[in-house]
């Protein structure tokens, strides 16, 4: 038997002659699948996850050959290129961009065996700063057999404008456009999105080429483009990887501006774009403080400083209102005559949008002031130039912010303004994206107001546009709204269908927050979905246990309130009161840090359900750590819910019923049983019974 790692045509003449004879049998061995190769690399390096740039490096150089993978991993270890980090060490926020490598990997999804014990040490690895894997020489064993072969793939066009004054007119226009769509003539957009192909086949090779030949200015530009494209594809880790390379190309700057020593000379706008992209990446990683700092730097470079004190906020708010009222007299600039100003304004709008989202994560009065100012500045900047799609997107942002703050009048007013400004949004891809955002916002609004069937209809229409545009982040948001509407309407079969679509979308990505929202929905379906199962409880719990201390999830109080409350309710069904107390205590710490958004309101309702259950069981003495509480103290939470969540009336009836239960309980009356499946759940002919060995039951991992 003869084995060869090279193609047969590279063999010597005698070997080729032998293979062509009747005595020889040629058996090509199929290459190892990419997922198997990844598992092998993790095993070789002794980690549960490797960074994405290392995955790409191995994929390009291994060709599915396990021997190549082994040799390359050993070579990287011998060259001391990798750093190893303890996964179970609690993550803290970083104050510097240069120290974010470990956080970037931890904020991405990784695979952990369900059989792994709590005491087992788990590690992830990162590539050392300043190391470019593209330029790492091959080990001697592989130099002779290394070959590259890539085949670029190719994929493949009159709009009418109607002015929309009302929501009904806007929706009628959307219906007509979708009805006109056909496989032969696509009326949604003139050109389909090829962002992923451009990134892989154009931008990424160009950055490598420019860096190898020393064209650092071009390399920096293409790295920024590649980072922006990665963010557009919801691949935050690769965006971080490109920006880290851009930092290396740019060189370190001194703390004093007059002592800056840059390897590359860039203009202020490029530096502002660099700051803005890094801010978005940090936001997605849960590095909130650094994200704010970088967004402020971007605005300062764009000649639009953002204050850092409450007095500065008051003064800037006055200026914004006065400036805006004066600017209405002047005609807006024509973007076609001043593209440079248009680009600057677009970056300002983006940086300000990031800022209000960052401040909106903190439920404090001071953060609320900063967020309100950022939205005001964003609106003024958007209206400063005649770009209708940008204005529509901004009003959608303002609408969502106002809803999360419980400001009903401003919420609905901003939504109406977005509808009125949307008349020309069918003429471009940017405008079509704004239309999809507006459709998602309308579906969200109908859900919050309790018009569930209408919300489902709008959600499916928004989904069709999102899929055409290939916008995974927006599509995932639409699916979340669709699930919640179907869930509250008790259309549980539709819930399963939506979750399956969501899983197909996010399971191949690297977004921990999307997975947390997905598993939160799975827990709701397990508790209240009449026994329907999308993912087993063991998998949901396993994911939360390994990610709850990440910066990504610790910054998302609204999502985690619902998660911990649902887990508490699950453990209550089996009378595992110690675990109920554990998760309920965490929910108690989170409830004050949430807002009136859909996730915040949903989490609050779950928390109140836990609270009622706790009051019911308090006389039995089953709790060891939760202090006793009176019914009047419990009623304060209900008062807080109705004062905070005024923009989410879809939950008001349920909370009123819970409040009535507490009042009856206070009068020693019986409490009506919950409309839940909090006993044993019949699944596929067998009881799904969770007990103390829940980690071993149904713990098959599906997020690798």
C-alpha positions as CSV (number, residue, x, y, z in Angstrom):
1,X,0.0,0.0,0.0
2,X,1.3,3.5,-0.9
3,X,-0.1,6.7,0.5
4,X,0.6,10.1,-1.0
5,X,-0.3,13.6,0.1
6,X,0.3,15.1,-3.3
7,X,-1.8,14.8,-6.6
8,X,-0.9,11.7,-8.6
9,X,0.4,13.8,-11.5
10,X,3.3,14.9,-9.3
11,X,4.5,11.4,-8.8
12,X,7.5,9.9,-10.6
13,X,7.0,8.1,-13.9
14,X,7.3,4.6,-12.5
15,X,4.7,5.4,-9.8
16,X,2.2,6.8,-12.3
17,X,2.7,3.8,-14.6
18,X,2.0,1.4,-11.7
19,X,-1.2,3.3,-10.8
20,X,-2.5,2.9,-14.3
21,X,-1.9,-0.9,-14.3
22,X,-4.7,-3.4,-13.5
23,X,-2.9,-4.5,-10.4
24,X,-3.3,-1.1,-8.7
25,X,-6.5,0.2,-7.0
26,X,-6.6,4.0,-6.5
27,X,-8.7,5.0,-3.5
28,X,-8.9,8.8,-3.0
29,X,-9.5,9.6,0.7
30,X,-12.0,12.5,1.2
31,X,-10.8,15.5,3.0
32,X,-11.8,16.2,6.6
33,X,-14.9,18.5,7.0
34,X,-14.2,22.0,8.2
35,X,-16.0,21.4,11.6
36,X,-14.0,18.2,12.2
37,X,-10.8,20.1,11.3
38,X,-11.7,22.8,13.9
39,X,-12.3,20.2,16.6
40,X,-9.0,18.6,15.8
41,X,-7.2,21.9,16.1
42,X,-8.8,22.6,19.4
43,X,-7.8,19.2,20.7
44,X,-4.2,19.6,19.4
45,X,-4.0,23.0,21.2
46,X,-5.9,22.0,24.3
47,X,-8.5,24.7,24.0
48,X,-12.3,24.9,23.6
49,X,-12.1,27.7,21.0
50,X,-9.6,29.2,18.5
51,X,-9.9,32.7,17.0
52,X,-11.5,33.1,13.6
53,X,-8.3,34.3,11.9
54,X,-6.7,31.0,13.1
55,X,-9.6,29.0,11.7
56,X,-9.1,30.7,8.3
57,X,-5.4,30.1,8.4
58,X,-5.9,26.4,9.0
59,X,-8.7,26.1,6.5
60,X,-6.5,27.7,3.8
61,X,-3.4,25.7,4.5
62,X,-4.8,22.2,5.6
63,X,-7.0,21.4,2.6
64,X,-8.9,19.1,4.9
65,X,-5.8,17.0,5.7
66,X,-5.5,16.0,9.4
67,X,-1.7,15.6,9.1
68,X,-1.4,19.2,7.8
69,X,-3.5,20.4,10.7
70,X,-1.4,18.6,13.3
71,X,1.9,19.9,11.8
72,X,0.6,23.5,11.6
73,X,-0.6,23.5,15.2
74,X,2.6,22.2,16.5
75,X,4.5,24.8,14.4
76,X,2.4,27.6,15.9
77,X,3.1,26.3,19.4
78,X,6.9,26.0,18.7
79,X,7.0,29.6,17.4
80,X,5.2,30.9,20.5
81,X,2.6,32.8,18.4
82,X,-0.4,31.9,20.6
83,X,-1.6,33.1,24.0
84,X,-3.9,31.0,26.2
85,X,-6.6,32.4,28.5
86,X,-8.6,30.8,31.3
87,X,-12.2,30.8,30.2
88,X,-13.7,30.5,33.6
89,X,-12.0,33.6,34.9
90,X,-14.7,36.3,35.3
91,X,-14.4,38.8,32.6
92,X,-13.9,42.5,33.3
93,X,-14.2,45.6,31.1
94,X,-11.0,46.8,29.4
95,X,-10.0,50.4,29.2
96,X,-7.6,50.0,26.3
97,X,-8.2,48.7,22.7
98,X,-4.8,47.0,22.7
99,X,-5.8,44.5,25.4
100,X,-9.1,43.3,24.0
101,X,-7.9,40.1,22.2
102,X,-9.1,37.7,24.9
103,X,-12.4,39.5,25.4
104,X,-13.0,39.3,21.6
105,X,-12.7,35.5,21.6
106,X,-14.8,35.1,24.8
107,X,-17.5,37.3,23.3
108,X,-17.7,34.8,20.3
109,X,-19.4,31.5,20.5
110,X,-17.4,28.4,21.4
111,X,-18.2,24.8,21.8
112,X,-18.0,23.1,25.3
113,X,-18.7,19.5,25.8
114,X,-21.8,19.0,28.1
115,X,-19.8,16.3,29.9
116,X,-17.3,18.9,31.1
117,X,-17.3,19.3,34.9
118,X,-17.4,22.5,36.8
119,X,-13.8,21.9,38.1
120,X,-12.4,21.3,34.6
121,X,-10.1,24.0,33.4
122,X,-11.2,25.5,30.1
123,X,-9.0,27.6,27.9
124,X,-9.3,29.7,24.7
125,X,-6.3,30.9,22.7
126,X,-5.6,34.1,20.8
127,X,-2.9,35.2,18.3
128,X,-0.3,37.5,19.8
129,X,-0.7,41.2,18.9
130,X,1.4,42.3,16.0
131,X,1.4,38.8,14.5
132,X,0.0,38.5,10.9
133,X,-0.7,34.8,10.2
134,X,-0.8,35.5,6.5
135,X,3.0,36.1,6.6
136,X,3.9,33.2,8.9
137,X,6.2,30.9,6.9
138,X,5.1,27.3,6.4
139,X,6.9,24.5,8.4
140,X,9.5,22.6,6.3
141,X,7.4,19.5,6.2
142,X,4.6,21.2,4.3
143,X,6.5,23.5,1.9
144,X,6.7,21.1,-0.9
145,X,3.1,20.0,-0.9
146,X,1.5,23.4,-0.3
147,X,-0.6,24.7,-3.2
148,X,-3.4,27.3,-3.5
149,X,-6.4,27.1,-5.7
150,X,-9.4,29.4,-5.4
151,X,-12.3,29.8,-7.7
152,X,-14.3,33.1,-7.3
153,X,-18.0,32.6,-7.4
154,X,-20.4,34.9,-9.3
155,X,-24.1,35.6,-8.7
156,X,-26.3,38.1,-10.4
157,X,-33.2,45.2,-12.6
158,X,-37.9,50.9,-12.4
159,X,-39.2,52.1,-9.3
160,X,-42.2,54.2,-8.7
161,X,-42.4,56.8,-6.0
162,X,-45.5,57.5,-4.0
163,X,-45.7,59.9,-1.1
164,X,-46.9,58.3,2.1
165,X,-48.7,60.3,4.8
166,X,-50.1,57.6,6.9
167,X,-49.2,54.2,8.1
168,X,-52.0,52.6,6.0
169,X,-50.6,54.3,2.8
170,X,-47.1,53.1,3.6
171,X,-48.2,49.5,4.2
172,X,-50.3,49.5,1.0
173,X,-47.2,50.6,-0.9
174,X,-45.1,47.8,0.7
175,X,-47.8,45.3,-0.3
176,X,-47.8,46.4,-3.9
177,X,-44.0,46.2,-4.2
178,X,-43.9,42.7,-2.6
179,X,-46.8,41.5,-4.8
180,X,-45.0,42.7,-7.9
181,X,-41.8,40.8,-7.0
182,X,-41.2,37.8,-9.3
183,X,-38.2,35.5,-10.0
184,X,-37.7,37.0,-13.4
185,X,-37.9,40.7,-12.5
186,X,-37.0,41.7,-9.0
187,X,-38.6,45.0,-8.1
188,X,-37.1,45.2,-4.6
189,X,-33.6,46.3,-5.5
190,X,-31.6,46.7,-8.7
191,X,-28.7,44.6,-7.5
192,X,-28.5,41.8,-5.0
193,X,-26.0,42.1,-2.1
194,X,-22.5,40.5,-2.7
195,X,-21.0,41.9,0.4
196,X,-19.7,38.5,1.6
197,X,-18.2,37.7,-1.7
198,X,-16.5,41.1,-2.1
199,X,-15.1,40.7,1.4
200,X,-13.6,37.2,0.8
201,X,-12.5,37.6,-2.9
202,X,-11.6,41.3,-3.1
203,X,-11.0,43.2,0.2
204,X,-9.3,40.4,2.2
205,X,-6.8,39.5,-0.6
206,X,-6.2,43.2,-1.2
207,X,-5.3,43.9,2.4
208,X,-2.9,40.9,2.4
209,X,-1.3,42.0,-0.9
210,X,-0.8,45.6,0.3
211,X,0.6,44.6,3.6
212,X,3.1,42.2,2.0
213,X,4.4,44.8,-0.5
214,X,4.5,47.5,2.1
215,X,1.7,49.8,0.8
216,X,0.6,50.7,4.3
217,X,-1.7,53.5,3.3
218,X,-3.7,51.3,0.9
219,X,-3.6,48.5,3.4
220,X,-5.1,50.7,6.2
221,X,-7.9,51.8,3.9
222,X,-8.8,48.3,2.8
223,X,-8.7,47.0,6.4
224,X,-11.3,49.6,7.4
225,X,-13.4,48.6,4.4
226,X,-13.1,44.9,5.4
227,X,-14.0,45.7,9.0
228,X,-17.1,47.6,7.9
229,X,-18.1,44.8,5.7
230,X,-17.7,42.3,8.5
231,X,-19.9,44.3,10.8
232,X,-22.5,44.5,8.0
233,X,-22.4,40.7,8.0
234,X,-22.7,40.6,11.8
235,X,-19.2,39.0,12.1
236,X,-17.9,41.1,15.0
237,X,-14.8,39.0,15.7
238,X,-13.5,39.3,12.1
239,X,-14.2,43.1,12.3
240,X,-12.1,43.2,15.4
241,X,-9.4,41.2,13.7
242,X,-9.2,43.6,10.7
243,X,-9.2,46.6,13.0
244,X,-6.5,45.1,15.2
245,X,-4.4,44.8,12.0
246,X,-5.2,48.4,11.1
247,X,-4.0,49.5,14.6
248,X,-0.7,47.6,13.9
249,X,-0.4,49.3,10.5
250,X,-1.1,52.7,11.9
251,X,1.3,52.4,14.8
252,X,1.0,53.6,18.3
253,X,0.2,57.2,19.1
254,X,1.5,59.2,22.0
255,X,-0.9,60.4,24.7
256,X,0.0,63.9,23.6
257,X,-1.4,64.9,20.2
258,X,1.7,67.0,19.3
259,X,3.9,63.9,19.9
260,X,2.0,61.5,17.7
261,X,4.2,59.0,15.9
262,X,2.2,57.3,13.2
263,X,3.6,54.8,10.6
264,X,0.8,55.9,8.2
265,X,-0.4,59.4,7.5
266,X,-4.2,59.5,7.5
267,X,-6.8,62.3,7.4
268,X,-9.1,63.2,10.2
269,X,-12.1,61.6,8.6
270,X,-10.3,58.2,8.2
271,X,-9.2,58.4,11.9
272,X,-12.8,59.2,12.9
273,X,-14.0,56.2,10.9
274,X,-11.4,54.1,12.6
275,X,-12.7,55.2,16.0
276,X,-16.3,54.7,15.0
277,X,-15.7,51.2,13.8
278,X,-13.8,50.3,16.9
279,X,-16.6,51.7,19.1
280,X,-19.2,49.5,17.4
281,X,-17.0,46.5,17.8
282,X,-16.5,47.3,21.5
283,X,-20.2,47.8,21.9
284,X,-20.9,44.3,20.5
285,X,-18.3,42.9,22.9
286,X,-19.9,44.5,25.9
287,X,-16.9,46.8,26.4
288,X,-19.3,49.7,27.1
289,X,-16.8,52.3,28.7
290,X,-14.3,51.9,25.9
291,X,-17.1,52.0,23.3
292,X,-18.3,55.4,24.7
293,X,-14.8,56.8,24.7
294,X,-14.1,55.8,21.1
295,X,-17.5,57.2,19.9
296,X,-16.7,60.5,21.6
297,X,-13.3,60.6,19.9
298,X,-14.9,60.0,16.6
299,X,-17.3,62.9,17.1
300,X,-14.5,65.2,18.2
301,X,-12.6,64.4,15.0
302,X,-15.8,65.1,13.1
303,X,-16.1,68.5,14.7
304,X,-19.1,67.6,16.8
305,X,-18.0,67.2,20.4
306,X,-20.2,65.4,22.9
307,X,-20.2,66.6,26.5
308,X,-19.1,64.5,29.5
309,X,-20.8,66.3,32.4
310,X,-24.4,66.9,33.3
311,X,-24.0,70.7,33.0
312,X,-22.5,70.2,29.5
313,X,-25.5,68.1,28.6
314,X,-27.9,70.9,29.6
315,X,-25.9,73.5,27.7
316,X,-25.6,71.3,24.6
317,X,-29.3,70.4,24.7
318,X,-30.1,74.1,24.6
319,X,-27.7,74.7,21.7
320,X,-29.1,71.8,19.8
321,X,-32.7,73.0,20.1
322,X,-31.7,76.6,19.2
323,X,-29.5,75.6,16.3
324,X,-32.2,73.3,14.9
325,X,-34.9,75.9,15.0
326,X,-32.5,78.4,13.2
327,X,-31.3,75.8,10.6
328,X,-34.9,75.1,9.4
329,X,-34.9,78.5,7.7
330,X,-31.9,77.6,5.6
331,X,-32.2,75.1,2.7
332,X,-30.3,71.9,3.2
333,X,-27.0,71.2,1.3
334,X,-27.2,69.2,-1.8
335,X,-25.4,65.9,-1.2
336,X,-24.4,65.5,-4.8
337,X,-22.4,68.8,-4.6
338,X,-20.7,68.0,-1.4
339,X,-20.1,64.3,-1.0
340,X,-17.4,64.9,1.6
341,X,-19.8,66.7,3.9
342,X,-22.3,64.0,3.3
343,X,-19.8,61.3,4.5
344,X,-18.9,63.4,7.6
345,X,-22.6,63.7,8.5
346,X,-23.2,60.0,8.0
347,X,-20.4,59.2,10.4
348,X,-21.7,61.7,12.9
349,X,-25.2,60.1,12.7
350,X,-23.6,56.6,13.2
351,X,-21.5,57.7,16.2
352,X,-24.4,59.4,17.9
353,X,-26.6,56.4,17.3
354,X,-24.0,54.2,19.0
355,X,-23.8,56.7,21.9
356,X,-27.6,56.7,22.8
357,X,-27.7,52.9,22.5
358,X,-24.7,52.7,24.9
359,X,-26.2,55.0,27.4
360,X,-29.6,53.3,27.1
361,X,-28.1,50.2,28.6
362,X,-27.9,51.9,32.0
363,X,-31.1,52.7,33.7
364,X,-30.0,55.8,35.6
365,X,-31.2,59.4,35.4
366,X,-27.8,60.6,34.3
367,X,-27.5,58.1,31.5
368,X,-31.0,59.0,30.4
369,X,-29.9,62.6,29.9
370,X,-26.9,61.6,27.8
371,X,-29.0,59.3,25.7
372,X,-31.7,62.0,25.1
373,X,-29.0,64.4,24.0
374,X,-27.4,61.9,21.6
375,X,-30.8,61.2,20.0
376,X,-31.4,65.0,19.6
377,X,-28.0,65.5,18.0
378,X,-28.6,62.5,15.8
379,X,-31.9,63.9,14.5
380,X,-30.4,67.3,13.8
381,X,-27.4,65.8,12.0
382,X,-29.7,63.6,9.9
383,X,-31.9,66.5,8.9
384,X,-28.9,68.6,8.0
385,X,-28.6,66.9,4.6
386,X,-31.1,65.7,2.0
387,X,-30.8,62.0,2.4
388,X,-34.2,60.6,3.0
389,X,-33.1,57.0,3.9
390,X,-30.9,58.4,6.6
391,X,-33.7,60.5,8.0
392,X,-36.1,57.6,8.0
393,X,-33.5,55.3,9.8
394,X,-32.9,58.1,12.4
395,X,-36.6,58.5,13.1
396,X,-36.9,54.7,13.5
397,X,-34.0,54.9,16.0
398,X,-35.8,57.7,17.9
399,X,-39.0,55.8,17.9
400,X,-37.4,52.7,19.5
401,X,-35.5,54.8,22.0
402,X,-38.7,56.6,23.1
403,X,-40.5,53.3,23.5
404,X,-37.8,51.9,25.7
405,X,-38.0,55.1,27.8
406,X,-41.8,54.8,28.2
407,X,-42.5,58.0,26.3
408,X,-45.6,56.9,24.3
409,X,-46.4,60.2,22.6
410,X,-42.8,60.7,21.3
411,X,-42.6,57.0,20.3
412,X,-45.6,57.1,18.0
413,X,-44.8,60.6,16.7
414,X,-41.3,59.6,15.6
415,X,-42.8,56.5,13.9
416,X,-45.3,58.6,12.0
417,X,-42.5,61.0,11.0
418,X,-40.5,58.0,9.6
419,X,-43.6,56.9,7.6
420,X,-44.0,60.4,6.1
421,X,-40.3,60.6,5.1
422,X,-40.3,57.2,3.4
423,X,-41.7,58.2,0.0
424,X,-38.5,57.8,-1.9
425,X,-37.0,54.9,0.0
426,X,-37.7,52.4,-2.8
427,X,-35.1,53.9,-5.1
428,X,-31.9,52.6,-3.6
429,X,-30.5,49.8,-1.5
430,X,-30.0,52.2,1.4
431,X,-33.6,53.3,1.1
432,X,-34.8,49.7,1.0
433,X,-32.9,49.0,4.1
434,X,-34.6,52.0,5.8
435,X,-37.9,50.5,4.7
436,X,-37.1,47.2,6.2
437,X,-36.1,48.9,9.5
438,X,-39.4,50.8,9.4
439,X,-41.4,47.6,8.8
440,X,-39.6,45.9,11.7
441,X,-40.4,49.0,13.9
442,X,-44.0,48.8,12.9
443,X,-44.2,45.1,13.7
444,X,-42.6,45.9,17.1
445,X,-45.1,48.6,17.8
446,X,-48.1,46.5,17.0
447,X,-46.7,43.8,19.3
448,X,-46.2,46.2,22.1
449,X,-49.7,47.6,21.6
450,X,-51.2,44.1,21.6
451,X,-52.2,43.9,17.9
452,X,-50.5,40.5,17.6
453,X,-51.9,39.2,14.3
454,X,-51.1,42.4,12.5
455,X,-47.6,42.3,14.0
456,X,-47.1,38.8,12.6
457,X,-48.2,39.9,9.2
458,X,-45.8,42.9,9.2
459,X,-43.0,40.7,10.5
460,X,-43.2,38.3,7.6
461,X,-43.2,41.2,5.1
462,X,-40.1,42.7,6.8
463,X,-38.5,39.3,6.8
464,X,-38.9,39.0,3.0
465,X,-37.1,42.3,2.5
466,X,-34.3,41.5,5.0
467,X,-33.5,38.2,3.4
468,X,-33.3,39.9,0.0
469,X,-30.9,42.4,1.4
470,X,-28.9,39.8,3.2
471,X,-28.9,41.6,6.5
472,X,-28.6,38.9,9.2
473,X,-28.7,41.3,12.2
474,X,-32.0,42.9,11.1
475,X,-33.4,39.6,10.1
476,X,-32.7,38.2,13.5
477,X,-34.4,41.2,15.1
478,X,-37.5,40.6,13.0
479,X,-37.6,36.9,13.9
480,X,-37.4,37.9,17.6
481,X,-40.5,40.1,17.2
482,X,-42.2,37.4,15.2
483,X,-41.6,34.8,17.9
484,X,-42.9,37.1,20.7
485,X,-46.1,37.9,18.8
486,X,-46.8,34.3,17.9
487,X,-46.0,33.3,21.5
488,X,-48.4,35.8,23.1
489,X,-51.0,34.7,20.5
490,X,-50.4,31.1,21.6
491,X,-49.5,30.0,18.1
492,X,-46.9,27.6,19.4
493,X,-46.3,25.7,16.2
494,X,-45.4,29.0,14.5
495,X,-43.1,29.7,17.4
496,X,-41.2,26.5,16.7
497,X,-41.0,27.4,13.0
498,X,-39.6,30.9,13.8
499,X,-37.0,29.5,16.3
500,X,-35.8,26.9,13.7
501,X,-35.3,29.8,11.2
502,X,-33.5,31.8,13.8
503,X,-31.3,28.9,14.7
504,X,-30.3,28.4,11.1
505,X,-29.4,32.1,10.9
506,X,-27.4,32.5,14.1
507,X,-25.9,29.0,14.8
508,X,-23.2,29.6,12.1
509,X,-22.4,33.1,13.4
510,X,-20.5,34.4,16.4
511,X,-23.1,36.5,18.3
512,X,-23.4,35.6,21.9
513,X,-26.2,38.1,22.5
514,X,-28.3,36.6,19.7
515,X,-27.8,33.1,21.2
516,X,-28.9,34.4,24.6
517,X,-32.1,35.9,23.2
518,X,-32.7,32.6,21.3
519,X,-32.3,30.4,24.4
520,X,-34.5,32.8,26.4
521,X,-37.2,32.2,23.8
522,X,-36.6,28.4,24.0
523,X,-37.1,28.6,27.8
524,X,-40.4,30.4,27.3
525,X,-41.5,27.7,24.9
526,X,-40.5,25.0,27.4
527,X,-42.4,26.6,30.2
528,X,-45.6,27.8,28.4
529,X,-45.6,26.1,25.0
530,X,-47.7,23.1,25.8
531,X,-44.8,20.8,25.8
532,X,-43.3,21.9,22.5
533,X,-39.5,21.6,22.3
534,X,-37.0,23.6,20.1
535,X,-33.9,23.0,22.2
536,X,-33.6,20.9,25.3
537,X,-33.4,22.5,28.7
538,X,-30.0,21.1,29.4
539,X,-28.5,22.9,26.4
540,X,-30.2,26.2,27.3
541,X,-28.8,26.0,30.9
542,X,-25.4,24.9,29.7
543,X,-25.1,28.0,27.4
544,X,-26.2,30.4,30.2
545,X,-23.8,28.9,32.7
546,X,-20.8,29.4,30.5
547,X,-21.7,32.9,29.2
548,X,-23.6,34.8,31.9
549,X,-20.4,36.4,33.2
550,X,-19.2,37.6,29.8
551,X,-19.1,41.3,29.3
552,X,-21.6,40.9,26.5
553,X,-24.4,39.5,28.7
554,X,-23.6,41.4,31.9
555,X,-24.3,44.6,30.0
556,X,-27.7,43.3,28.8
557,X,-29.9,43.5,31.9
558,X,-33.1,43.4,29.9
559,X,-32.3,40.0,28.3
560,X,-30.8,38.4,31.4
561,X,-33.7,39.4,33.7
562,X,-36.0,37.2,31.5
563,X,-33.4,34.4,31.4
564,X,-32.9,34.1,35.1
565,X,-36.6,34.5,35.9
566,X,-37.4,31.7,33.4
567,X,-34.7,29.5,34.9
568,X,-36.1,30.1,38.4
569,X,-39.6,29.1,37.2
570,X,-38.3,26.0,35.7
571,X,-36.6,24.8,38.9
572,X,-39.7,25.7,40.9
573,X,-41.6,23.0,39.0
574,X,-39.4,20.3,40.5
575,X,-39.3,21.9,43.9
576,X,-35.6,22.6,43.5
577,X,-35.9,25.6,45.7
578,X,-32.2,26.2,46.2
579,X,-31.8,26.6,42.4
580,X,-34.9,28.7,42.3
581,X,-33.4,31.0,45.0
582,X,-30.1,31.3,43.1
583,X,-31.7,32.5,39.8
584,X,-34.4,34.6,41.5
585,X,-31.8,36.4,43.5
586,X,-30.0,37.3,40.3
587,X,-33.2,38.5,38.8
588,X,-33.8,40.8,41.8
589,X,-30.5,42.4,41.2
590,X,-31.3,43.0,37.5
591,X,-34.9,44.3,37.7
592,X,-33.9,47.8,38.7
593,X,-31.5,48.1,35.7
594,X,-34.1,47.4,33.0
595,X,-36.3,49.7,30.9
596,X,-39.6,49.6,29.1
597,X,-38.3,47.9,26.0
598,X,-39.9,44.6,24.8
599,X,-37.2,42.5,26.4
600,X,-37.2,44.6,29.6
601,X,-41.0,44.4,29.9
602,X,-41.0,40.6,29.2
603,X,-38.3,40.0,31.8
604,X,-40.3,42.1,34.3
605,X,-43.4,40.0,33.8
606,X,-41.4,36.8,34.3
607,X,-39.9,38.3,37.4
608,X,-43.4,39.1,38.8
609,X,-44.5,35.5,38.1
610,X,-41.6,34.3,40.2
611,X,-42.5,36.8,42.9
612,X,-46.0,35.6,43.1
613,X,-44.8,32.0,43.3
614,X,-42.4,32.9,46.1
615,X,-45.1,34.6,48.1
616,X,-47.3,31.5,47.7
617,X,-44.5,29.2,49.0
618,X,-43.2,31.5,51.7
619,X,-45.4,30.1,54.5
620,X,-44.1,26.6,53.8
621,X,-40.6,27.6,54.8
622,X,-38.9,26.2,51.6
623,X,-36.6,29.2,51.2
624,X,-33.2,29.3,53.0
625,X,-31.7,32.6,51.7
626,X,-34.6,34.8,50.5
627,X,-35.6,37.2,53.3
628,X,-39.4,37.2,54.2
629,X,-41.4,39.8,52.3
630,X,-44.8,41.3,53.0
631,X,-47.6,41.5,50.3
632,X,-47.5,45.3,50.5
633,X,-43.8,45.2,49.6
634,X,-44.5,42.9,46.7
635,X,-47.2,45.3,45.4
636,X,-44.6,48.0,45.0
637,X,-43.1,45.9,42.1
638,X,-46.5,45.9,40.4
639,X,-46.7,49.7,40.8
640,X,-43.2,50.1,39.4
641,X,-44.1,47.9,36.4
642,X,-47.2,50.0,35.4
643,X,-45.3,53.3,35.8
644,X,-42.3,52.1,33.8
645,X,-43.8,49.9,31.1
646,X,-46.5,52.2,29.9
647,X,-45.4,51.6,26.3
648,X,-45.9,47.9,26.5
649,X,-49.6,47.5,27.2
650,X,-49.6,44.0,25.7
651,X,-48.5,42.7,29.1
652,X,-50.8,44.8,31.2
653,X,-53.6,42.3,31.5
654,X,-51.3,39.5,32.5
655,X,-49.7,41.7,35.2
656,X,-53.1,42.8,36.4
657,X,-54.1,39.2,36.9
658,X,-50.9,38.6,38.8
659,X,-51.5,41.6,41.0
660,X,-55.0,40.4,41.8
661,X,-53.5,37.0,42.8
662,X,-51.2,38.8,45.2
663,X,-54.1,40.7,46.7
664,X,-56.1,37.5,47.1
665,X,-53.1,35.8,48.6
666,X,-52.8,38.7,51.1
667,X,-56.4,38.0,52.1
668,X,-55.7,34.3,52.4
669,X,-57.6,33.4,49.3
670,X,-56.5,30.7,46.9
671,X,-54.3,31.7,44.0
672,X,-55.3,30.6,40.5
673,X,-52.9,28.2,39.0
674,X,-50.6,29.5,36.3
675,X,-51.3,28.8,32.7
676,X,-48.0,27.1,32.3
677,X,-46.5,23.7,31.7
678,X,-44.5,23.8,35.0
679,X,-45.0,20.1,35.7
680,X,-43.7,17.3,33.6
681,X,-43.5,17.9,29.9
682,X,-44.5,15.2,27.4
683,X,-42.1,15.1,24.5
684,X,-42.2,12.6,21.7
685,X,-43.8,9.9,23.8
686,X,-41.4,10.3,26.8
687,X,-41.4,12.4,29.9
688,X,-38.8,15.1,29.9
689,X,-37.9,15.0,33.6
690,X,-35.2,17.4,34.8
691,X,-33.6,16.5,38.2
692,X,-30.3,17.0,39.9
693,X,-28.5,15.3,36.9
694,X,-29.9,17.9,34.4
695,X,-26.4,18.5,33.1
696,X,-26.3,15.0,31.9
697,X,-29.8,14.9,30.4
698,X,-30.4,16.3,27.0
699,X,-27.2,18.2,27.1
700,X,-26.1,17.7,23.6
701,X,-24.4,20.9,22.5
702,X,-25.7,22.6,19.3
703,X,-23.8,25.9,19.4
704,X,-20.5,24.8,18.0
